[in-house]
């Protein structure tokens, strides 16, 4: 399902894929102040489905920038962009993200290929000699069918870790459904292992890229390849057959935007393709997770993928993995893309610190 996104600061961070315009969206008008719910309501039907409204004030302990960010009005009925329009918008978003993050995080960016896969190579200014034998692999967000994060995820992390980041521009669905993106990430990892020790490599990503990170880790285990030093899974889909509670509660902008009741169909069918939604690589919740490297999970309280993220974190804990979870209050999906938010800077520093700790050997 398409989830509308926040418009604030840099631009729109539309991280999950589009769906066809529904008849309901085509005929309904956006909710206005005149017909908005003014009190909490709750009704549980005979099947246990909750029909609720909630009146939720803006938390005052957020930064002023974050308070403004989550207060932005996004209509709950609006046309869904075509895939071409979506990709054009994401390209514009990424250009602005590169410019905004580069102002506060000076880096050098080179376009290259590794094992035939296009990549951004992001190197921090003044990288110390001790960090030259370490590398971080970024798998960007973008709903598997676009690129919303190859700059927004790589520039701050390269700067804050003082280490090189290789952002993998993997093949996109629907032209290239699962496992094309996983395969691209695996061949880049295998090629980088010719130059870097596995315990000097980290793999991380946001949203679709977080999902790919978890999928790639399962695939590496299946292939018998050495694991990286650590993983960063920042707001993920852990099971394409079951999205969890928060998918029914929030859009990508938190409470704003359009939200369709779940219909039980597999998530992101254009990415899943003909694969069983419970395939253990596609949906790591169904995999044997023993032996996964130390992993940092990050999400937010109004993140549509919060349930999916915390469920995978618990699965890692059950498998005996050193897995840590950070949840930011009140913020929406992938808020750490936005450098104007103090909470975004904080989140990126948390991520960077975790990586540095596990690459310091």
C-alpha positions in Angstrom: 0.0 0.0 0.0 1.1 3.5 -0.7 1.7 5.6 2.4 1.8 9.4 2.1 5.0 11.1 3.3 6.0 14.1 5.4 6.9 17.3 3.5 9.3 19.2 5.6 12.8 20.6 5.5 14.6 18.8 2.7 11.7 17.2 0.9 9.6 14.1 0.8 11.0 10.8 2.0 8.7 8.3 0.3 10.3 5.0 1.2 7.7 2.4 0.5 6.2 1.6 -2.8 3.1 2.9 -4.6 -0.1 1.1 -5.1 -3.0 1.7 -7.6 -5.4 4.5 -6.7 -8.4 2.9 -4.9 -12.0 3.8 -5.6 -12.2 5.2 -2.1 -9.3 7.5 -2.7 -10.7 8.6 -6.0 -14.0 9.6 -4.6 -13.4 10.8 -1.0 -12.4 14.3 -0.1 -9.6 15.0 2.4 -10.7 15.3 6.0 -11.0 18.9 7.2 -11.2 20.5 10.7 -15.0 20.5 10.3 -15.3 16.7 10.2 -12.2 15.6 12.1 -12.7 13.5 15.2 -12.6 15.7 18.3 -12.7 12.9 20.9 -11.3 9.4 21.3 -13.5 6.6 20.2 -13.1 2.8 20.4 -15.2 -0.1 19.0 -14.1 -3.7 18.9 -16.1 -5.8 16.4 -17.0 -9.5 16.6 -13.7 -10.4 14.8 -11.6 -8.5 17.3 -10.8 -5.7 14.8 -10.4 -2.3 16.5 -12.2 0.7 15.0 -10.6 3.7 16.8 -9.9 7.4 16.7 -7.4 9.1 18.9 -6.7 12.7 19.7 -2.9 13.0 20.2 -1.1 16.2 21.1 2.4 17.0 20.0 4.9 15.9 22.6 6.6 19.0 24.1 9.9 17.2 24.8 10.7 17.0 21.1 12.9 19.7 19.6 11.0 22.7 18.1 12.1 21.5 14.7 10.7 18.0 15.3 7.4 19.4 16.7 7.0 21.4 13.5 8.0 18.3 11.4 5.3 16.0 12.8 2.7 18.9 12.8 2.9 19.3 9.0 -0.5 18.7 7.5 -0.7 15.9 4.9 -4.2 15.1 3.4 -5.6 11.7 4.0 -7.0 11.5 0.5 -4.7 12.3 -2.4 -3.8 10.8 -5.8 -1.0 8.2 -5.8 1.9 9.1 -8.1 2.9 6.8 -10.9 6.2 4.9 -10.6 7.8 7.3 -13.1 6.6 10.3 -11.0 7.7 8.7 -7.8 11.2 8.0 -9.2 11.5 11.6 -10.5 10.5 12.9 -7.1 13.0 10.7 -5.3 15.8 11.8 -7.7 15.1 15.4 -6.8 14.9 14.5 -3.1 18.3 12.8 -3.2 19.9 15.7 -4.9 18.7 18.0 -2.1 19.7 15.5 0.5 23.2 15.3 -0.9 23.5 19.1 -0.9 22.0 19.5 2.6 24.0 16.8 4.3 27.3 17.8 2.5 27.0 21.3 4.1 27.4 19.8 7.6 29.3 16.6 6.7 32.1 17.3 4.3 32.8 14.2 2.2 34.2 13.2 -1.2 31.7 11.3 -3.5 32.8 9.2 -6.4 30.6 7.2 -8.8 32.0 3.8 -9.5 31.1 0.1 -10.1 32.0 -2.9 -8.0 31.5 -6.3 -9.6 29.4 -4.6 -12.2 27.1 -3.0 -9.7 26.9 0.8 -9.7 27.9 2.4 -6.3 28.5 5.8 -4.7 31.8 5.7 -2.8 31.6 8.3 0.0 34.9 9.1 1.7 35.0 11.5 4.7 37.4 14.5 4.6 40.5 13.8 6.5 40.0 10.1 7.0 42.6 8.8 9.3 45.1 6.1 8.2 43.7 3.7 10.8 40.3 3.7 9.1 41.5 3.0 5.6 41.2 -0.7 6.1 37.5 -0.5 7.1 34.4 0.0 5.0 30.7 0.3 5.5 28.2 -1.0 2.9 25.0 1.0 2.6 21.8 -0.5 1.1 19.5 2.4 0.5 15.8 2.9 1.2 13.2 3.6 -1.4 10.5 0.9 -1.3 12.6 -1.5 -3.5 11.5 0.5 -6.5 13.4 3.8 -6.0 16.4 5.4 -4.3 15.5 7.7 -1.3 18.6 7.2 0.7 21.9 6.5 -1.0 23.1 10.0 -0.1 21.0 10.7 3.0 22.2 7.4 4.6 25.8 7.4 3.5 27.0 11.0 3.9 26.3 11.5 7.6 27.5 8.0 8.5 30.8 8.4 6.5 31.4 11.7 8.3 30.5 10.6 11.8 32.4 7.3 11.6 35.3 8.8 9.7 35.1 5.7 7.4 34.4 5.0 3.8 30.9 4.1 2.8 30.0 2.2 -0.3 26.3 2.9 -1.2 25.1 0.0 -3.4 22.7 1.1 -6.2 21.1 -2.3 -6.5 18.6 -3.3 -9.2 15.0 -2.1 -8.5 11.6 -3.7 -8.7 9.3 -4.1 -10.4 11.7 -4.6 -13.3 14.0 -6.7 -11.1 12.0 -8.3 -8.2 13.5 -10.3 -5.3 16.2 -11.6 -5.2 17.9 -9.2 -7.6 18.7 -6.6 -4.9 20.1 -9.3 -2.6 22.2 -10.7 -5.3 23.7 -7.3 -6.2 24.6 -6.7 -2.5 26.1 -10.1 -2.1 28.4 -9.7 -5.1 29.5 -6.3 -3.9 30.2 -7.8 -0.5 32.2 -10.7 -2.0 34.3 -8.3 -4.1 35.0 -6.1 -1.1 36.2 -9.1 0.9 39.1 -9.3 -1.5 40.3 -6.0 0.0 38.8 -5.9 3.5 38.7 -8.4 6.3 35.1 -9.4 7.1 35.4 -8.1 10.6 36.3 -4.7 9.1 33.0 -4.5 7.2 29.6 -3.3 8.2 26.3 -3.6 6.3 23.4 -1.3 7.0 20.4 0.3 5.6 17.0 2.1 6.1 13.5 0.8 5.2 13.9 -1.3 2.0 17.6 -1.1 2.6 17.2 -2.3 6.2 15.1 -5.2 4.8 17.8 -6.0 2.3 20.4 -5.8 5.1 18.6 -8.5 7.0 18.0 -10.5 3.8 21.7 -10.3 2.8 22.8 -11.5 6.2 20.6 -14.6 5.9 21.9 -15.2 2.4 25.5 -14.9 3.5 24.9 -17.5 6.2 23.3 -19.9 3.6 26.3 -19.4 1.3 28.7 -20.1 4.1 30.4 -16.7 3.7 32.0 -14.9 6.6 29.7 -12.5 8.4 30.5 -8.8 8.6 31.5 -7.2 11.9 28.0 -5.7 12.5 24.6 -4.9 10.9 22.5 -1.8 11.0 18.8 -2.5 10.5 16.9 0.9 10.6 13.2 0.4 10.2 12.6 -2.9 8.4 10.0 -5.2 6.9 10.8 -8.5 8.6 7.9 -10.6 7.3 6.2 -9.9 4.0 3.3 -12.1 5.0 2.5 -10.2 8.3 3.3 -6.5 8.8 2.3 -6.1 12.5 0.1 -3.5 14.3 1.8 -0.3 13.4 1.3 -0.9 9.7 -2.4 -0.4 10.5 -1.8 2.7 12.7 0.6 4.9 10.9 1.6 6.2 7.5 5.1 7.2 6.6 4.4 10.7 8.0 3.0 9.2 11.3 -0.6 10.2 11.7 -0.9 12.2 8.5 -1.7 10.9 5.0 -3.8 8.2 3.5 -4.1 4.8 5.3 -6.0 1.8 3.8 -7.2 -1.0 6.2 -4.9 -4.0 5.6 -6.5 -6.6 3.3 -4.3 -9.6 4.1 -2.3 -9.5 0.9 1.5 -9.8 0.9 3.3 -6.5 1.3 5.1 -5.0 -1.7 3.9 -7.7 -4.2 5.9 -6.1 -7.0 9.1 -6.8 -5.0 8.1 -10.3 -3.7 7.2 -11.5 -7.2 6.6 -15.2 -7.3 8.6 -15.9 -4.1 6.8 -17.4 -1.1 6.3 -14.5 1.3 7.6 -16.8 4.1 10.8 -17.6 2.2 13.6 -17.3 4.9 15.7 -14.9 2.8 12.9 -12.7 1.7 11.3 -12.6 5.2 14.1 -13.1 7.8 11.5 -13.7 10.6 11.3 -17.2 9.1 15.1 -17.8 9.0 17.5 -19.4 11.4 19.1 -16.3 12.9 21.7 -18.0 15.0 25.1 -16.6 14.3 24.0 -13.2 13.1 26.6 -10.4 13.9 25.9 -7.7 16.5 23.1 -5.6 15.2 21.6 -2.2 15.9 17.9 -1.7 15.3 16.5 1.8 15.1 12.9 2.9 14.6 10.4 5.5 15.9 7.1 5.4 17.8 5.0 6.7 14.8 6.9 4.5 12.3 4.6 2.3 10.1 7.4 -0.3 10.4 7.9 -0.1 14.1 6.2 -3.4 14.8 8.1 -5.2 12.1 11.4 -3.8 13.4 10.9 -4.6 17.0 9.6 -8.1 16.1 12.8 -8.8 14.2 14.8 -7.4 17.1 13.1 -9.9 19.4 13.8 -12.7 17.0 17.5 -11.8 17.0 17.4 -11.9 20.8 15.8 -15.3 20.8 18.6 -16.5 18.6 21.2 -15.3 21.1 22.4 -12.4 18.9 23.9 -9.2 20.5 21.0 -7.0 19.2 20.2 -3.5 20.4 17.1 -1.5 19.8 16.6 2.3 19.9 13.1 3.8 19.5 12.6 7.5 19.2 9.3 8.9 20.6 6.6 10.4 18.3 8.7 10.6 15.2 7.8 9.0 11.8 9.5 6.6 9.5 13.2 7.4 8.6 13.1 10.8 10.3 17.0 10.5 10.4 17.1 11.5 6.7 16.4 15.1 7.7 19.5 17.1 8.9 17.4 20.0 10.1 16.1 17.8 13.0 18.4 17.6 16.1 16.9 14.1 16.6 18.2 13.1 13.2 21.7 14.2 14.1 21.4 12.2 17.3 20.2 9.1 15.5 23.0 9.2 13.0 25.5 9.6 15.8 24.0 6.6 17.6 24.4 4.5 14.4 27.9 5.7 13.8 29.0 5.1 17.3 27.7 1.5 17.1 29.6 0.9 13.9 32.8 2.4 15.2 32.7 0.2 18.4 32.5 -2.9 16.3 35.1 -1.9 13.8 37.7 -0.6 16.3 39.5 -4.0 16.6 
